[in-house]
Amino acid sequence: MTSTVALPTDTRIAFIGGGNMASAIIGGLIRRGLPAAQIQVVEPFEASRASLAQQHGVHAQPAASDALASADLLVWAVKPQSFRDAAAPVAPYVGGALQLSVMAGIRAAAIAAASGSARVVRCMPNTPALVGQGMTGLFAAPATTAADRALAEAVIATTGDFLWVEREKQLDAVTAVSGSGPAYVFYFLEAMQQAGARLGLSDEQARRLAIGTFLGGSALAKDSPEALSTLRERVTSKGGTTYAALTVLQDEGVAASLGRAIEAADRRAAELGDEFGR
């Protein structure tokens, strides 16, 4: 989905945490016209603060201060296990802001309790957001308004595509499918590259062929209204090369194994929610 809401250039956004995902969002915001002066970051590590200043011209501070009180939107971008320690010094200043979380596992109720704001949007992005090709799932707590959801959309749309889910529990499935999903893609790409090299291609040739095939196949699937099974069948002639390859994959139970892998990721996402999200 593409957001139809433009981000107002007077929006004031604060980030708690200045790592890779925060940097991806900040870069997208600046490319969309938000002035760097409208962005503040709390980041304890000096190297990360220097990187943000060099890449985006954004001032980052080592600790929370009353400057956070001016933020319209607060983005939580710390590791789940660091959330409670990070939230304590921030909470006195941010109760009036919309809370947008990119943290895995920390539930909306926990964010509301720690921040003093029940206006919470949780999202689960993935690493292609670093190149503007992310896929993000979004969930809005009941206290959020239509304007809050529009603002969250406008921010997340700077990193790629997104979709809304109706139940917070569904974010575990989003984590399992798309949050962890780039690793599945890289796993298949590695296997294709290695197989191509065994068949006589150079590593670079096999890498380019594998990546180009994934890109092309994904673009075709995205633009086609047809079922994925139909697209697969169209390149699978009985007795042909693709048929031979898919027969091996089916005999080896690759689809079933991938399904079990995604289910394992879903279970682990729920466990993280139980561990950190209360």
C-alpha positions in Angstrom: 0.0 0.0 0.0 1.1 3.5 -0.7 0.3 6.4 1.7 -1.7 9.2 0.1 -0.9 11.5 3.0 2.0 13.9 2.7 4.1 14.4 5.8 3.8 18.0 6.9 7.2 19.6 7.0 6.5 21.2 10.3 6.1 17.8 12.0 8.5 17.3 14.9 9.8 13.8 15.3 12.0 12.3 18.0 13.7 9.0 17.9 14.7 6.9 20.9 17.6 4.9 19.5 19.7 5.8 16.5 20.6 2.5 14.9 20.1 1.1 11.4 16.2 1.2 11.4 16.1 4.7 12.8 18.7 5.8 10.3 16.6 4.2 7.5 13.5 6.1 8.5 15.4 9.4 9.1 16.9 9.1 5.6 13.5 8.6 4.1 12.0 11.5 6.0 14.7 13.9 4.8 14.3 12.6 1.2 10.6 13.4 1.5 11.4 17.0 2.5 11.3 17.0 6.3 14.1 19.4 7.5 16.8 17.8 9.6 16.2 20.5 12.2 12.7 18.9 12.9 14.3 15.6 13.9 15.9 14.8 17.2 17.5 11.6 18.4 18.4 10.2 21.8 21.4 7.8 21.2 23.9 6.9 23.9 26.6 5.7 21.6 28.9 8.4 20.3 29.8 6.5 17.1 26.1 6.3 16.2 25.5 9.9 17.0 28.4 10.9 14.7 27.1 8.6 11.9 23.7 10.3 12.1 25.2 13.7 11.9 27.4 12.8 9.0 24.8 10.9 7.0 21.7 13.0 7.6 22.8 16.2 9.4 20.7 15.3 12.4 21.7 16.4 15.9 21.6 13.5 18.3 21.8 13.9 22.1 23.3 11.2 24.5 20.4 11.4 27.0 16.7 12.4 27.2 15.9 16.1 28.0 12.9 18.4 28.0 13.6 19.1 24.3 11.6 15.8 23.7 8.4 17.6 24.9 8.2 19.4 21.5 7.8 16.1 19.5 4.6 15.4 17.7 5.7 11.8 17.1 8.1 9.6 19.2 9.7 6.7 17.4 10.9 3.8 19.7 13.8 2.2 17.9 15.8 0.5 20.7 16.3 -3.2 21.2 13.4 -4.8 23.1 15.6 -5.8 26.1 16.7 -2.1 26.4 13.1 -0.7 26.3 12.4 -0.3 30.0 15.8 1.3 30.8 15.4 3.7 27.8 11.8 4.6 28.6 12.3 5.7 32.2 14.2 8.9 31.5 12.0 9.7 28.4 8.6 9.2 30.0 8.3 12.6 31.7 8.5 14.5 28.4 6.5 12.4 25.8 3.0 11.8 27.1 1.4 14.1 24.6 3.1 12.5 21.5 2.0 9.7 19.2 4.1 6.7 20.0 5.4 4.7 17.0 7.3 1.6 17.8 9.6 -0.4 15.5 10.6 -2.7 18.4 9.8 -6.5 18.1 7.8 -8.0 20.9 7.0 -4.9 23.0 3.3 -4.7 23.1 1.2 -1.6 22.8 0.0 -1.8 26.4 3.6 -1.8 27.6 4.5 1.2 25.5 1.4 3.1 26.7 2.2 2.3 30.3 5.9 3.3 30.0 5.3 6.5 27.9 2.1 7.8 29.4 0.4 7.9 26.0 -2.2 5.4 24.9 -1.8 6.6 21.3 0.4 3.8 20.1 1.1 2.4 16.7 3.3 -0.6 16.5 5.0 -1.6 13.3 7.2 -4.4 12.1 9.6 -3.3 9.3 12.3 -5.3 7.7 15.8 -4.6 6.6 15.1 -3.7 2.9 13.8 -0.4 4.5 17.5 0.5 4.5 17.3 0.9 0.7 13.7 2.2 0.5 12.3 -1.2 -0.3 10.9 -2.3 3.1 7.7 -4.2 3.8 6.1 -3.1 7.1 3.1 -4.3 9.1 1.3 -1.8 11.2 -1.1 -2.1 14.1 -2.9 0.8 15.8 -4.0 0.7 19.4 -7.7 1.7 20.1 -6.8 5.2 21.4 -5.2 6.3 18.1 -7.1 8.6 15.8 -7.4 8.7 12.0 -4.9 11.5 12.0 -2.5 9.4 14.1 -2.7 6.5 11.7 -2.2 8.9 8.7 0.9 10.3 10.3 2.3 6.8 11.0 1.6 5.9 7.4 3.3 8.9 6.1 6.4 8.2 8.1 6.6 4.5 7.4 5.9 5.0 3.6 9.3 6.7 3.4 10.9 3.2 3.8 8.8 1.3 1.3 5.5 -0.5 1.3 3.2 -1.3 4.3 -0.1 -2.9 5.3 -2.3 -2.6 8.4 -3.4 -5.6 10.5 -6.5 -5.5 12.7 -5.2 -7.5 15.7 -1.9 -7.0 17.5 -1.2 -10.7 17.6 -1.0 -10.6 13.8 2.2 -8.7 14.1 3.8 -12.0 15.2 2.9 -13.4 11.8 4.1 -10.3 10.1 7.4 -10.8 11.9 7.6 -14.4 10.8 6.8 -13.8 7.2 8.3 -10.4 6.3 10.3 -9.3 9.3 12.5 -12.4 9.2 11.7 -12.9 5.5 14.8 -11.2 4.0 16.9 -13.9 5.7 14.9 -16.6 3.8 15.5 -14.8 0.6 19.3 -14.5 1.3 19.3 -18.2 2.2 17.8 -19.2 -1.2 20.1 -16.7 -3.0 23.1 -18.3 -1.4 22.0 -21.8 -2.4 21.4 -20.7 -6.0 24.8 -18.9 -6.2 26.5 -22.0 -4.8 24.7 -24.3 -7.2 25.5 -22.1 -10.2 29.2 -22.1 -9.2 29.2 -25.9 -9.0 27.8 -26.0 -12.5 30.7 -23.9 -13.9 29.6 -20.2 -13.5 31.8 -17.8 -11.6 30.6 -16.8 -8.1 29.8 -13.3 -9.5 27.9 -14.6 -12.5 25.9 -16.9 -10.3 25.2 -14.1 -7.8 24.0 -11.8 -10.5 21.7 -14.4 -12.0 20.2 -15.4 -8.7 19.6 -11.8 -7.5 18.2 -10.7 -10.9 15.9 -13.7 -11.0 14.5 -12.9 -7.5 14.0 -9.2 -8.4 12.3 -10.1 -11.7 10.1 -12.8 -10.3 9.0 -10.5 -7.4 8.3 -7.6 -9.8 6.2 -9.9 -12.0 4.3 -11.3 -9.0 3.6 -7.8 -7.6 2.2 -6.5 -10.9 0.2 -9.6 -11.8 -3.3 -10.1 -10.5 -2.9 -13.9 -11.0 -2.3 -16.4 -8.2 1.3 -17.3 -7.4 0.5 -20.9 -8.2 -0.6 -19.8 -11.7 2.6 -17.9 -12.3 4.6 -20.9 -11.2 2.7 -23.3 -13.5 3.3 -21.0 -16.5 7.0 -21.6 -16.3 6.7 -25.3 -15.5 6.4 -27.3 -18.7 5.8 -31.1 -18.1 9.1 -32.8 -18.7 11.1 -29.6 -18.9 13.9 -28.2 -16.9 11.8 -26.3 -14.4 9.6 -29.4 -13.9 12.7 -31.4 -13.1 13.8 -28.8 -10.5 10.5 -28.4 -8.8 10.1 -32.2 -8.6 13.2 -32.3 -6.5 12.0 -29.5 -4.3 8.6 -31.2 -3.8 10.2 -34.6 -3.1 12.5 -32.9 -0.5 9.6 -31.2 1.2 11.0 -27.7 0.8 7.6 -26.0 1.0 6.6 -27.9 4.1 10.0 -27.1 5.7 9.7 -23.4 4.9 6.2 -23.4 6.4 7.5 -25.0 9.6 10.3 -22.4 9.7 7.9 -19.5 9.4 5.7 -21.1 12.1 8.8 -21.4 14.4 9.5 -17.7 13.8 5.9 -16.9 14.7 6.2 -18.8 18.0 9.4 -17.1 18.8 7.9 -13.7 18.2 5.1 -14.5 20.6 7.7 -15.7 23.2 9.5 -12.4 22.9 6.2 -10.6 23.4 5.7 -12.6 26.6 9.3 -12.0 27.7 9.6 -8.3 27.0 6.1 -7.0 26.2 4.3 -6.9 29.5 
